[in-house]
Amino acid sequence: MNNSSPLGLFYDKTFYSAHFMDPAIWEPYVRQVCERHGFGSKRIIPGLPGTFPTFLVEIDTDGSQQYSDTIIVKFFGPLFNGVDSFHIEQSMGYFLAQQSLSIRSPAILTHGQLTPDWWYLIFEHIPGVSIGQTRQKLSAEAWKGVAHQMGGYMKALHSVTATILPVIPMSPSVMRWNGFVDFLEKQRANCYAHHQEWNDLPPHLLEQVQDFILPADQILDLSSLPHLIHADLTADHLFGTLAPTPEMLAQVPQSPPTAAMGWRTLAIIDWGDTRIGNILYELVALHLDLFQADKLLLRVCLEAYGLLDFYCQDFPRKALSMVLLHRFPMPANVYAPHQDADTLQELAERLFGV
């Protein structure tokens, strides 16, 4: 596209990082796509920063009950495999709308192409906050409830997508493990170089990486049916509301405002990273971000999921192998508390020994 256009500036990663959620740049484009689809846009508010520009838009409903008074507009551009993410998220949105999973995802209201390089989705808005925004307010029991719910949800998601037919357009014509195996083997071949570049492991653990990581056929049950995973179940992507706990409801007088709260899950968002994968890859974001490596929550989650015997055997090593093979570096707080671990096996037990 014409690089003199403001959107042309987003080819530069530095500019993208600084301005991809800048409403001053995006407002005319948000209003353009809203007008195209008959939404009278009023106030435009940046959403939570993620990978792609996302905005909450207050709309003029003219008394119509067809939509709420807020919609979500999300753009996908040339960087970070934006076009692929658009097609994956679009396909998953329409697929999930036909399922009866225990946690819903926002419905896609419409979609389109802004320019040859930029696509967009318009979602319904589900009021609420990410659990990451309210993490410190939740009670320990509320977190165990979330862990149990996520275990059951993942089991249902993985089961409903275990099919010979592709759900997303990036899948092969028949669902097979081959692509995921190739991905894992490529990651394994480059693993030492990746972690050396990321500088996330102390030198003595970095030197153990190649010998520690298990081959693909030992961290993937090839006898099971291929299925899809969300692949990014972070705290930012679980939406809901705070709720009073049973103890709070029973107390008279009312509990103080500082009392730990319960949680009611409303939605799981952001399906652009969906891929064929297994429970171990799903657990990377879930355990290390959503659960903040809390092994009690991991145990509750895995019990609800019903982990196959294949994965139960030597689970800590298998799980850490998948973390080390992940396509992205982990946040600093994952490894930082464990710099004194003598071996990667010790690190595996600290993070995943349930």
C-alpha positions in Angstrom: 0.0 0.0 0.0 1.0 3.7 -0.2 3.5 4.2 2.6 2.5 7.9 2.7 -0.7 6.7 4.3 -0.6 6.5 8.1 -1.2 2.8 7.9 2.0 2.5 5.8 4.0 3.5 8.9 2.9 0.3 10.6 5.4 -1.7 8.5 8.0 -0.5 10.9 8.0 -2.6 14.1 9.2 0.3 16.3 6.5 2.6 15.1 4.0 -0.3 15.4 4.9 -1.0 19.0 4.6 2.7 19.9 1.3 3.5 18.0 -0.7 0.3 17.3 -3.2 1.3 20.0 -3.1 5.0 19.3 -6.7 6.2 18.9 -5.6 9.4 17.3 -4.2 7.4 14.3 -6.9 4.8 14.3 -10.1 6.8 14.8 -10.8 7.6 11.2 -10.4 4.0 10.2 -12.6 2.8 13.1 -15.3 5.2 12.0 -14.9 4.2 8.4 -15.5 0.5 9.0 -18.3 1.2 11.5 -20.1 3.4 8.9 -19.6 0.8 6.2 -21.6 -1.7 8.3 -24.2 0.7 9.6 -22.8 1.3 13.1 -23.0 4.9 14.2 -19.8 5.3 16.1 -19.6 7.7 19.1 -16.7 7.3 21.6 -13.7 5.1 20.6 -11.7 3.6 23.5 -8.4 1.5 23.1 -8.8 -2.1 24.3 -6.2 -4.1 26.2 -2.9 -4.0 24.3 -2.2 -7.3 22.7 -0.8 -8.0 19.2 -3.2 -6.2 17.0 -5.1 -2.8 17.2 -8.3 -3.4 19.1 -10.9 -0.7 20.1 -14.1 -0.6 22.0 -16.6 1.6 20.1 -19.7 3.1 21.7 -22.4 3.1 19.0 -25.7 4.8 18.4 -28.3 2.0 18.6 -31.3 4.3 17.8 -33.3 2.2 20.3 -32.6 -1.0 18.4 -32.3 -4.1 20.6 -30.2 -6.0 17.9 -26.9 -4.9 19.4 -25.6 -3.6 22.7 -24.4 -0.1 22.8 -20.7 -1.2 22.4 -18.9 -3.2 19.8 -15.3 -4.3 19.4 -13.3 -3.5 16.2 -10.1 -5.4 15.7 -7.6 -4.8 12.9 -5.1 -7.3 11.4 -2.1 -6.0 9.4 1.0 -7.1 7.5 3.1 -7.7 10.6 3.0 -10.7 13.0 1.2 -12.9 10.4 -1.8 -10.7 10.6 -3.7 -12.0 7.6 -3.3 -15.6 8.9 -4.5 -14.5 12.3 -7.5 -12.8 10.8 -8.6 -15.9 8.9 -8.0 -18.2 11.9 -9.9 -15.9 14.3 -12.7 -15.5 11.9 -13.0 -19.2 11.3 -12.8 -20.0 15.0 -15.4 -17.3 15.8 -18.0 -18.8 13.4 -17.1 -22.4 14.5 -17.4 -21.6 18.3 -20.8 -19.9 17.7 -22.1 -23.3 16.7 -20.8 -25.2 19.7 -22.1 -25.5 23.3 -18.9 -25.1 25.3 -19.2 -24.1 28.9 -17.5 -20.7 28.3 -18.6 -18.7 25.3 -16.5 -16.4 23.0 -17.6 -13.1 21.6 -19.8 -13.4 18.5 -18.4 -12.0 15.2 -20.9 -9.5 13.9 -19.2 -8.8 10.6 -15.8 -8.6 8.9 -14.1 -7.0 6.0 -11.0 -5.6 4.3 -9.9 -2.1 5.0 -7.0 -2.0 2.5 -5.1 -4.7 0.6 -2.9 -5.1 3.7 -5.4 -4.6 6.5 -8.4 -6.7 7.5 -10.8 -6.4 10.4 -13.4 -8.2 12.5 -16.2 -6.6 14.4 -17.3 -8.5 17.6 -20.0 -8.1 20.1 -18.9 -6.6 23.3 -19.1 -8.7 26.4 -19.0 -6.4 29.5 -16.5 -7.4 32.1 -12.8 -7.3 32.9 -9.9 -9.7 32.3 -9.0 -11.8 35.2 -5.5 -10.4 35.0 -6.9 -6.9 35.9 -8.5 -8.3 39.1 -6.0 -11.0 40.1 -5.3 -9.8 43.6 -8.9 -9.4 44.5 -9.9 -13.0 44.0 -10.1 -15.5 46.9 -8.1 -18.7 46.9 -11.3 -20.7 46.4 -12.3 -18.5 43.5 -9.0 -19.3 41.8 -9.5 -23.1 42.4 -12.9 -22.7 40.8 -11.3 -21.0 37.8 -8.7 -23.8 37.5 -11.3 -26.5 37.6 -13.4 -24.7 35.0 -10.5 -24.2 32.7 -9.6 -27.9 32.9 -13.1 -28.9 31.9 -13.2 -26.3 29.2 -10.0 -27.4 27.6 -11.0 -31.0 27.6 -14.3 -30.1 25.8 -12.5 -27.8 23.3 -9.9 -30.4 22.5 -12.5 -33.1 22.1 -14.9 -31.1 19.9 -12.1 -30.1 17.6 -10.7 -33.7 17.3 -11.8 -34.4 13.8 -10.5 -35.5 10.4 -11.9 -32.3 8.9 -10.1 -28.9 9.3 -11.8 -26.2 11.3 -9.4 -23.4 10.4 -8.2 -22.5 6.9 -4.5 -22.8 7.9 -5.0 -26.5 8.7 -4.1 -29.2 6.1 -7.0 -30.8 4.1 -7.1 -33.5 6.8 -6.2 -33.0 10.4 -2.9 -34.7 11.2 -0.1 -34.4 13.8 2.6 -34.0 11.0 2.6 -30.2 11.1 2.9 -30.0 14.9 5.6 -32.6 14.9 7.6 -30.7 12.2 7.1 -27.5 14.3 8.4 -29.2 17.5 11.4 -30.7 15.7 12.3 -27.3 14.1 12.0 -25.6 17.5 14.2 -28.3 19.1 16.9 -27.8 16.4 17.0 -24.1 17.1 16.2 -24.2 20.8 19.7 -23.5 22.1 20.1 -20.5 19.8 16.7 -19.1 20.7 17.4 -19.2 24.5 20.9 -17.9 23.9 19.4 -14.9 22.1 16.6 -14.4 24.7 19.2 -14.6 27.5 16.4 -16.1 29.7 18.3 -19.0 31.3 21.5 -18.9 33.4 24.5 -20.3 31.6 24.6 -23.6 33.5 21.0 -24.3 32.6 21.4 -23.2 29.0 24.1 -25.8 28.5 21.7 -28.5 29.5 18.9 -27.6 27.0 19.8 -29.9 24.1 20.1 -33.0 26.3 17.1 -32.2 28.4 14.4 -31.6 25.8 12.5 -34.7 24.8 11.9 -35.6 21.2 8.5 -34.9 19.7 7.3 -38.5 20.0 7.9 -38.4 23.8 5.9 -35.2 24.4 3.1 -35.8 21.9 0.7 -38.8 22.0 0.7 -39.7 18.4 -2.0 -42.3 19.0 -4.5 -39.7 20.0 -6.7 -37.7 17.5 -5.3 -34.4 16.4 -7.2 -31.4 17.8 -7.0 -27.7 18.1 -5.8 -25.6 21.0 -6.3 -22.0 21.8 -2.5 -21.7 22.4 -2.7 -18.4 24.3 -4.9 -18.9 27.4 -3.4 -16.0 29.3 -5.0 -13.9 32.1 -5.7 -11.2 29.5 -7.9 -13.5 27.5 -10.2 -14.8 30.3 -13.0 -12.3 30.8 -15.6 -12.1 33.6 -16.8 -10.2 36.6 -16.1 -10.2 40.3 -18.8 -11.9 42.4 -19.5 -12.2 46.1 -18.3 -15.4 47.7 -20.8 -17.7 49.6 -19.2 -16.6 52.8 -19.7 -12.9 51.9 -23.4 -13.5 51.1 -23.8 -15.3 54.5 -22.2 -12.5 56.6 -24.2 -9.9 58.4 -23.3 -7.1 58.2 -21.8 -7.0 54.7 -18.2 -7.9 54.2 -15.7 -5.1 54.1 -14.7 -3.8 50.6 -11.3 -5.4 50.9 -12.6 -8.9 51.3 -11.4 -11.4 48.7 -14.0 -11.9 45.9 -15.4 -14.7 43.8 -15.3 -14.8 40.0 -17.8 -15.4 37.3 -16.3 -16.3 33.9 -18.1 -14.7 30.9 -15.9 -15.3 27.9 -12.6 -16.5 26.4 -11.2 -14.1 23.7 -8.5 -13.8 21.1 -8.3 -17.0 19.0 -5.8 -15.8 16.5 -3.1 -18.2 17.7 -5.2 -21.3 17.4 -3.4 -24.3 15.9 -3.2 -28.0 16.0 -1.4 -28.9 19.3 -1.6 -30.8 22.5 -2.4 -30.2 26.2 1.3 -29.5 27.0 1.5 -26.6 24.6 -1.8 -25.3 25.9 -0.5 -25.4 29.4 2.4 -23.0 28.7 0.3 -19.9 28.7 -2.3 -21.3 31.1 0.0 -22.3 33.9 2.8 -19.8 33.6 0.6 -16.7 32.9 -3.0 -17.3 34.0 -2.0 -19.4 37.1 1.3 -17.6 37.7 2.9 -21.1 38.1 0.7 -22.0 41.1 1.1 -25.8 41.2 -2.1 -26.2 43.3 -4.1 -24.6 40.6 -2.3 -26.7 38.0 -3.2 -29.9 39.9 -6.9 -28.9 40.1 -6.9 -28.1 36.4 -5.3 -31.3 35.4 -7.7 -33.4 37.5 -10.6 -31.7 35.8 -9.0 -32.2 32.4 -8.3 -35.9 33.0 -4.7 -36.1 31.8 -3.9 -39.2 29.7 -1.4 -41.7 31.2 1.0 -40.8 28.4 1.4 -37.3 29.7 1.3 -38.2 33.4 4.5 -40.2 33.1 7.5 -37.9 33.6 5.1 -35.0 33.4 7.4 -32.3 34.8 10.1 -33.0 32.2 7.6 -33.2 29.4 5.9 -30.0 30.4 9.2 -28.0 30.7 10.4 -29.4 27.4 7.3 -27.9 25.8 8.0 -24.5 27.5 11.5 -24.5 26.2 10.3 -25.3 22.7 7.7 -22.5 22.7 7.9 -20.0 19.9 8.0 -17.1 22.2 10.3 -16.3 25.2 8.7 -16.6 28.7 8.2 -13.5 30.9 11.1 -12.8 33.1 9.2 -13.8 36.2 9.0 -17.4 35.1 12.7 -18.3 35.4 13.9 -15.5 37.7 12.9 -17.1 41.0 14.7 -20.3 40.0 18.2 -19.1 39.0 19.6 -21.3 41.8 18.2 -24.5 40.3 21.2 -26.8 39.5 19.5 -28.7 36.7 16.6 -28.3 34.3 15.1 -31.4 35.9 15.1 -29.5 39.2 13.5 -26.5 37.4 10.9 -28.8 35.9 10.0 -30.2 39.3 9.7 -26.7 40.8 7.4 -25.5 38.0 5.4 -28.6 37.2 5.9 -31.1 40.0 2.3 -31.9 40.9 
